[in-house]
Structures are given as structure tokens and as C-alpha cells.
Amino acid sequence: MHMVHTVAFRVLRNELDAEEATQDTFLKAYQRLAEFKGEGKFSTWLYSIAYRTAITALRRRKEVPNSLDELSEVGKEPTTAWVEPMDERAAILDKALRTLSPEDAAVMTMFYLEELSVEEIVTVTGMSASNVKVKLHRCRKRLYDVLHLQLKNETWTLVTSA
């Protein structure tokens, strides 16, 4: 359940929306359980439902805000209240992941945290294998740049405050 929620959160960047997408994912999986043929991993099939559910919710959310509360949320930094980082590095990495597009953050999460293969990510996302590989390469470069700058700034702050 945790990784389904993580994929949804990486795409939607909102705790409440991710919880709803997670619930929708499990409901859809239950309703479509007979469609699972066992040709691949069950987890890959489940992540595919989770990813597509989250992408659909993201597209719906971008179309029209549902309430004045959502209008006031536009431009605010997404919440990470559901994550209690084990240490400062986890918080920095989470912040860096939020600089990626929702789809890119989901691909990185699937590849590095859930350790899905490129072929499994292709199945989950519907992207081509070359597209997944290019996204992973570009995301690693982007994360390197963001983390390098972030850690450089933090190191400078530590040196000047000592």
C-alpha cells in the first residue's frame, strides 16, 4: 500500500488527493481482479492502475479548480506532512524530487525506491523504453544539479555561521 500511495503522491503532490487516488486504485484493482492474468508481477499491474489513476486525477485537477480553497492553493508548495524524514538528507531529497514534473518524480520513485525495471515502468506508464531511459537520465542530471546547489548552499551557511 505504501508504494501505491507514494506513486500517487509523487504525481499529485497533495496528501488528500494522493489518499483518494490510493483508495480509488485499490477499488479499481478489486473490481478488475479477474482481468489480472498473472503474465507479469501483480505489483506492476497494481502500480499501473495507481499511476494512471493519479495522472487522471492530476489532469482533472488542472482543468478547473473545484473550490475557492483550491484556488488559494495554486502556487503554494506541496505538503509533505505524510513524510517524517529519518534525517535531513531525506528531506533534502524529497525537496529535490518536488522540482521534477509529477510524471518524472513518479518514474524516479518507481525505479529507485520500488526498484521496478525499465520494462516494468514501461508497462506501468505506457511510455516507450527509450522514453523511460531518457527520463531517468535527465532526472538524474536535474536532481544532481538541484542537490549540488542545495548542499553547496547549506555547506556555505554552515561555514559562515560557525
N, C-alpha and C positions, 0 to 999 in steps of 0.2 A: 504494500500500500504506500509505503514511504516514497518509493521511486516514482510511482504514478503521480503522487502529489507534487514531487519535485519537478517532474517534466511539466506538469500543468502550471506550477508557479513560475518556472523559467519563461514560459510563453506568456502568461497573463500578467505576471508581476504584481499581483494583488492577492492577498491571502484569502479573502472571501470568495473571489472568483475562482481561485485555484481549488478551494474546498468544494465549491459547487461543481466544477469540472471533474474533480475526483469522484464525487458521488455519481455524476452522470456517466462517467466512464465505467464504473462498476455495474451500474444499472444496465447500460448497453451491453457490456460483456455478458452479464447474466442472461439477458434477452437473446443474445446471439451465440450462446454457448454451443448450440448444435452446429453452428457454422464452422467452429474450430475443428479442423481436420487432423491436427496433430502432425502436419508436414514440417512445421518449424517449432520453435520454442513457444510455449504458452506465454512467457513474459514478453516476447517480441510482439505477439498478437495483441496482448493487453496494452503495451506501450503505443502500438499503432492506433488503437482506439483512443487512448489518452491524448496523444499528440494531435490527432485530428479533431477531437472534441475541444481541446484548448484553442487550436487555430480557428475553429468555427466560432467559439465564444469571443476570441480576440477580434475577428472580423465584424461580428455583430456589435461589439462594444465600440468599435471605431466608427461605425455607421452613424449612430445617433445616441447621444447620452440619454439615459433613461430618466435622470432626475437632476434637480439642482445640485444635489450632493456630488454627483459625478462631474458636473460642470466645474465645481470648485476644486475637484481633484486633478483636473487637467494641469499638467506641468509640474505636479508635485513628485518628489522622489518616491519610488515604490517602497512599500513597507516590507521589512524583513523580520517582523515580530515573531514569526513562527520559527526562526533560526536563532538558537542560542549558541554562538560560536564557541568552540572549545578554546580558542585562543585568538589573538589579534590577527594572525595570518588568515584564518578562516573568514574573518570579517573583511579583510582587505581583498581576498579572492572573490567573495560574494559581491563586493562593490565593483570589482573589475568585471565580473560576469554581467552585471547590470548595464555596462557600457555597450554590450553586444545587442544586436537585434534579438527579439524574442525567439525567433526560429534558430538563430545561431547559438544562443545560450542553451536552447534545448538540445541541439546536436552535440555541443560540447559536454553537456551533462550526461547525455546517453553514452557518449564514447568514453569519457574519463571517469565518471562516477559509477555508472552502471556497467561499464566495460562491455558495451554492445559492440559487435564487429561492424565494419563499414556495410557489409551486406545486410545485417540486421537493421541498421539505421535506414538503409535504402527501403527496406520493407516497411518500416515504421512511418517514414516521412513521404515516401513516394518519389523522392529525388533520385537522380541517377548516381551511380557510384562515383563517377568523376566529380559531380557537383558536391557530394558529401566530402570527398577528399580535399577539394579546393576550399570549401567552407572551413574544414578543420585546419588547414594550413593558414588561411587568412585569419581565422580566430586566434590561433596560437600566436601569430605575429602581433595582432591587435592587443591581446592580453599581455604579451611580453612588453610592448610599448607602454601600456597603461600601468602595469605593475612596476616597471622600471622607473617611470616618472613618480609614481606614488611612493615607492620605497626610497627613492632618492630624496624626495621632499621630506619624508619622515626622518631620514637619517640626518639631513641638514638641520631640521628642527631639533633633534636630539643633541647635535653637536653645538648648536648655538645657544641652547638653553642650559647646557652643563656648565 
